[in-house]
Every structure is written in C-alpha cells, then in structure tokens.
Amino acid sequence: MTKLAIAVAILALTIAPTAPQQGECNIKGNVSTRGEKIYHMPGQRHYDDTRI
C-alpha cells in the first residue's frame, strides 16, 4: 500500500459514521429562542447535551 492509501484508510475509519443506538438519532437538533435551527452531530460540543 502506498502512504496515500494508508492515510485515506485511516481517515475513512476516523470519520466513518457510527450506527445510532436504539432510540437515538445520529443528528440531533433544536430551535433557538430566535427561531434558528441548530443541528449537532456525534462528537460535536453540545451533542450529548441535546435531547430529542
């Protein structure tokens, strides 16, 4: 394997989405008091705090 192929494989494993656990969504969202729609993805700062 070339160094590029190895780097691509590592990157793909690093950013590959994980399957949602039962009852959970991969992307969570809420609406601010100003009506702004805010979405959170796994690994982002407020993802674990967001409830659906």
N, CA, C and O atoms as a printed pandas DataFrame, in Angstrom:
     atom_number atom_name residue_name chain_id  residue_number  x_coord  y_coord  z_coord
0              1         N          MET        A               1    0.834   -1.192    0.000
1              2        CA          MET        A               1    0.000    0.000    0.000
2              3         C          MET        A               1    0.870    1.244    0.000
3              4         O          MET        A               1    1.937    1.290    0.612
4              5         N          THR        A               2    0.388    2.227   -0.693
5              6        CA          THR        A               2    1.122    3.484   -0.681
6              7         C          THR        A               2    0.767    4.278    0.571
7              8         O          THR        A               2   -0.224    3.997    1.245
8              9         N          LYS        A               3    1.572    5.244    0.856
9             10        CA          LYS        A               3    1.301    6.090    2.027
10            11         C          LYS        A               3   -0.043    6.797    1.886
11            12         O          LYS        A               3   -0.759    6.973    2.872
12            13         N          LEU        A               4   -0.387    7.202    0.664
13            14        CA          LEU        A               4   -1.666    7.872    0.445
14            15         C          LEU        A               4   -2.829    6.931    0.726
15            16         O          LEU        A               4   -3.809    7.334    1.352
16            17         N          ALA        A               5   -2.738    5.694    0.275
17            18        CA          ALA        A               5   -3.813    4.725    0.507
18            19         C          ALA        A               5   -3.978    4.451    2.001
19            20         O          ALA        A               5   -5.100    4.315    2.488
20            21         N          ILE        A               6   -2.880    4.371    2.714
21            22        CA          ILE        A               6   -2.938    4.149    4.160
22            23         C          ILE        A               6   -3.589    5.351    4.842
23            24         O          ILE        A               6   -4.428    5.186    5.728
24            25         N          ALA        A               7   -3.202    6.556    4.432
25            26        CA          ALA        A               7   -3.778    7.762    5.022
26            27         C          ALA        A               7   -5.278    7.841    4.750
27            28         O          ALA        A               7   -6.049    8.221    5.631
28            29         N          VAL        A               8   -5.696    7.484    3.538
29            30        CA          VAL        A               8   -7.120    7.506    3.196
30            31         C          VAL        A               8   -7.878    6.483    4.027
31            32         O          VAL        A               8   -8.977    6.770    4.503
32            33         N          ALA        A               9   -7.312    5.297    4.209
33            34        CA          ALA        A               9   -7.964    4.259    5.009
34            35         C          ALA        A               9   -8.120    4.706    6.462
35            36         O          ALA        A               9   -9.176    4.504    7.063
36            37         N          ILE        A              10   -7.093    5.303    7.020
37            38        CA          ILE        A              10   -7.162    5.792    8.402
38            39         C          ILE        A              10   -8.201    6.901    8.520
39            40         O          ILE        A              10   -8.986    6.918    9.468
40            41         N          LEU        A              11   -8.211    7.819    7.569
41            42        CA          LEU        A              11   -9.184    8.909    7.588
42            43         C          LEU        A              11  -10.605    8.371    7.475
43            44         O          LEU        A              11  -11.503    8.842    8.173
44            45         N          ALA        A              12  -10.816    7.397    6.609
45            46        CA          ALA        A              12  -12.154    6.816    6.442
46            47         C          ALA        A              12  -12.632    6.172    7.735
47            48         O          ALA        A              12  -13.803    6.302    8.092
48            49         N          LEU        A              13  -11.756    5.489    8.432
49            50        CA          LEU        A              13  -12.137    4.868    9.700
50            51         C          LEU        A              13  -12.394    5.913   10.779
51            52         O          LEU        A              13  -13.242    5.723   11.651
52            53         N          THR        A              14  -11.661    7.007   10.712
53            54        CA          THR        A              14  -11.794    8.060   11.712
54            55         C          THR        A              14  -13.114    8.809   11.579
55            56         O          THR        A              14  -13.737    9.142   12.587
56            57         N          ILE        A              15  -13.549    9.078   10.351
57            58        CA          ILE        A              15  -14.760    9.876   10.154
58            59         C          ILE        A              15  -15.978    9.044    9.798
59            60         O          ILE        A              15  -17.047    9.596    9.538
60            61         N          ALA        A              16  -15.833    7.723    9.783
61            62        CA          ALA        A              16  -16.973    6.866    9.449
62            63         C          ALA        A              16  -18.076    7.051   10.482
63            64         O          ALA        A              16  -17.814    7.022   11.685
64            65         N          PRO        A              17  -19.317    7.243   10.016
65            66        CA          PRO        A              17  -20.412    7.414   10.972
66            67         C          PRO        A              17  -20.659    6.141   11.762
67            68         O          PRO        A              17  -20.498    5.032   11.252
68            69         N          THR        A              18  -21.042    6.316   12.987
69            70        CA          THR        A              18  -21.384    5.162   13.806
70            71         C          THR        A              18  -22.881    4.949   13.740
71            72         O          THR        A              18  -23.644    5.904   13.595
72            73         N          ALA        A              19  -23.295    3.728   13.844
73            74        CA          ALA        A              19  -24.725    3.421   13.820
74            75         C          ALA        A              19  -25.372    3.956   15.086
75            76         O          ALA        A              19  -24.804    3.837   16.172
76            77         N          PRO        A              20  -26.549    4.543   14.958
77            78        CA          PRO        A              20  -27.210    5.055   16.157
78            79         C          PRO        A              20  -27.624    3.923   17.079
79            80         O          PRO        A              20  -28.010    2.845   16.627
80            81         N          GLN        A              21  -27.539    4.177   18.364
81            82        CA          GLN        A              21  -28.015    3.201   19.327
82            83         C          GLN        A              21  -29.530    3.218   19.283
83            84         O          GLN        A              21  -30.138    4.199   18.854
84            85         N          GLN        A              22  -30.125    2.148   19.720
85            86        CA          GLN        A              22  -31.575    2.059   19.666
86            87         C          GLN        A              22  -32.204    3.239   20.401
87            88         O          GLN        A              22  -31.861    3.522   21.549
88            89         N          GLY        A              23  -33.126    3.922   19.730
89            90        CA          GLY        A              23  -33.808    5.052   20.336
90            91         C          GLY        A              23  -33.077    6.372   20.203
91            92         O          GLY        A              23  -33.573    7.395   20.676
92            93         N          GLU        A              24  -31.913    6.380   19.573
93            94        CA          GLU        A              24  -31.159    7.614   19.416
94            95         C          GLU        A              24  -30.986    7.946   17.941
95            96         O          GLU        A              24  -31.007    7.056   17.090
96            97         N          CYS        A              25  -30.815    9.220   17.644
97            98        CA          CYS        A              25  -30.568    9.682   16.282
98            99         C          CYS        A              25  -29.090   10.020   16.135
99           100         O          CYS        A              25  -28.419   10.343   17.116
100          101         N          ASN        A              26  -28.589    9.944   14.909
101          102        CA          ASN        A              26  -27.218   10.383   14.669
102          103         C          ASN        A              26  -27.109   11.893   14.737
103          104         O          ASN        A              26  -26.154   12.426   15.301
104          105         N          ILE        A              27  -28.087   12.586   14.164
105          106        CA          ILE        A              27  -28.078   14.041   14.170
106          107         C          ILE        A              27  -29.219   14.519   15.059
107          108         O          ILE        A              27  -30.373   14.125   14.891
108          109         N          LYS        A              28  -28.866   15.372   16.000
109          110        CA          LYS        A              28  -29.869   15.932   16.902
110          111         C          LYS        A              28  -29.996   17.418   16.596
111          112         O          LYS        A              28  -29.057   18.036   16.095
112          113         N          GLY        A              29  -31.137   17.978   16.893
113          114        CA          GLY        A              29  -31.319   19.390   16.612
114          115         C          GLY        A              29  -32.255   20.040   17.603
115          116         O          GLY        A              29  -33.014   19.375   18.309
116          117         N          ASN        A              30  -32.182   21.353   17.636
117          118        CA          ASN        A              30  -33.111   22.120   18.445
118          119         C          ASN        A              30  -33.306   23.476   17.786
119          120         O          ASN        A              30  -32.638   23.795   16.803
120          121         N          VAL        A              31  -34.208   24.261   18.319
121          122        CA          VAL        A              31  -34.508   25.579   17.775
122          123         C          VAL        A              31  -34.220   26.604   18.863
123          124         O          VAL        A              31  -34.689   26.478   19.994
124          125         N          SER        A              32  -33.446   27.616   18.505
125          126        CA          SER        A              32  -33.102   28.657   19.477
126          127         C          SER        A              32  -34.312   29.545   19.740
127          128         O          SER        A              32  -35.330   29.444   19.056
128          129         N          THR        A              33  -34.189   30.406   20.728
129          130        CA          THR        A              33  -35.282   31.327   21.052
130          131         C          THR        A              33  -35.549   32.308   19.911
131          132         O          THR        A              33  -36.634   32.885   19.833
132          133         N          ARG        A              34  -34.570   32.501   19.026
133          134        CA          ARG        A              34  -34.741   33.374   17.855
134          135         C          ARG        A              34  -35.285   32.618   16.645
135          136         O          ARG        A              34  -35.473   33.200   15.577
136          137         N          GLY        A              35  -35.540   31.306   16.818
137          138        CA          GLY        A              35  -36.070   30.502   15.719
138          139         C          GLY        A              35  -35.004   29.870   14.841
139          140         O          GLY        A              35  -35.321   29.248   13.827
140          141         N          GLU        A              36  -33.739   30.025   15.224
141          142        CA          GLU        A              36  -32.639   29.448   14.458
142          143         C          GLU        A              36  -32.590   27.944   14.705
143          144         O          GLU        A              36  -32.604   27.496   15.852
144          145         N          LYS        A              37  -32.533   27.163   13.619
145          146        CA          LYS        A              37  -32.436   25.707   13.741
146          147         C          LYS        A              37  -30.964   25.335   13.896
147          148         O          LYS        A              37  -30.131   25.709   13.071
148          149         N          ILE        A              38  -30.655   24.600   14.955
149          150        CA          ILE        A              38  -29.283   24.226   15.279
150          151         C          ILE        A              38  -29.189   22.706   15.284
151          152         O          ILE        A              38  -29.979   22.031   15.944
152          153         N          TYR        A              39  -28.226   22.175   14.548
153          154        CA          TYR        A              39  -28.050   20.729   14.451
154          155         C          TYR        A              39  -26.712   20.334   15.063
155          156         O          TYR        A              39  -25.717   21.048   14.935
156          157         N          HIS        A              40  -26.705   19.189   15.727
157          158        CA          HIS        A              40  -25.498   18.689   16.382
158          159         C          HIS        A              40  -25.238   17.268   15.900
159          160         O          HIS        A              40  -26.148   16.440   15.859
160          161         N          MET        A              41  -23.994   16.996   15.537
161          162        CA          MET        A              41  -23.601   15.663   15.091
162          163         C          MET        A              41  -22.731   15.011   16.155
163          164         O          MET        A              41  -22.116   15.703   16.967
164          165         N          PRO        A              42  -22.676   13.670   16.154
165          166        CA          PRO        A              42  -21.850   12.977   17.146
166          167         C          PRO        A              42  -20.430   13.543   17.165
167          168         O          PRO        A              42  -19.819   13.772   16.121
168          169         N          GLY        A              43  -19.929   13.760   18.362
169          170        CA          GLY        A              43  -18.582   14.287   18.525
170          171         C          GLY        A              43  -18.530   15.800   18.667
171          172         O          GLY        A              43  -17.508   16.345   19.084
172          173         N          GLN        A              44  -19.617   16.486   18.327
173          174        CA          GLN        A              44  -19.620   17.935   18.479
174          175         C          GLN        A              44  -19.862   18.320   19.935
175          176         O          GLN        A              44  -20.334   17.516   20.739
176          177         N          ARG        A              45  -19.532   19.547   20.247
177          178        CA          ARG        A              45  -19.518   20.050   21.619
178          179         C          ARG        A              45  -20.820   19.811   22.393
179          180         O          ARG        A              45  -20.763   19.338   23.528
180          181         N          HIS        A              46  -21.972   20.114   21.829
181          182        CA          HIS        A              46  -23.231   20.042   22.574
182          183         C          HIS        A              46  -24.076   18.823   22.216
183          184         O          HIS        A              46  -25.243   18.745   22.599
184          185         N          TYR        A              47  -23.496   17.873   21.487
185          186        CA          TYR        A              47  -24.269   16.710   21.036
186          187         C          TYR        A              47  -24.869   15.936   22.211
187          188         O          TYR        A              47  -26.061   15.631   22.204
188          189         N          ASP        A              48  -24.064   15.621   23.204
189          190        CA          ASP        A              48  -24.549   14.815   24.330
190          191         C          ASP        A              48  -25.562   15.571   25.197
191          192         O          ASP        A              48  -26.381   14.950   25.875
192          193         N          ASP        A              49  -25.509   16.902   25.178
193          194        CA          ASP        A              49  -26.447   17.701   25.970
194          195         C          ASP        A              49  -27.809   17.851   25.293
195          196         O          ASP        A              49  -28.802   18.153   25.955
196          197         N          THR        A              50  -27.858   17.639   23.969
197          198        CA          THR        A              50  -29.090   17.847   23.211
198          199         C          THR        A              50  -30.013   16.656   23.366
199          200         O          THR        A              50  -29.608   15.511   23.165
200          201         N          ARG        A              51  -31.258   16.934   23.726
201          202        CA          ARG        A              51  -32.272   15.887   23.895
202          203         C          ARG        A              51  -33.292   16.015   22.783
203          204         O          ARG        A              51  -33.645   17.119   22.368
204          205         N          ILE        A              52  -33.762   14.872   22.308
205          206        CA          ILE        A              52  -34.782   14.898   21.256
206          207         C          ILE        A              52  -36.101   14.401   21.788
207          208         O          ILE        A              52  -37.085   14.348   21.050
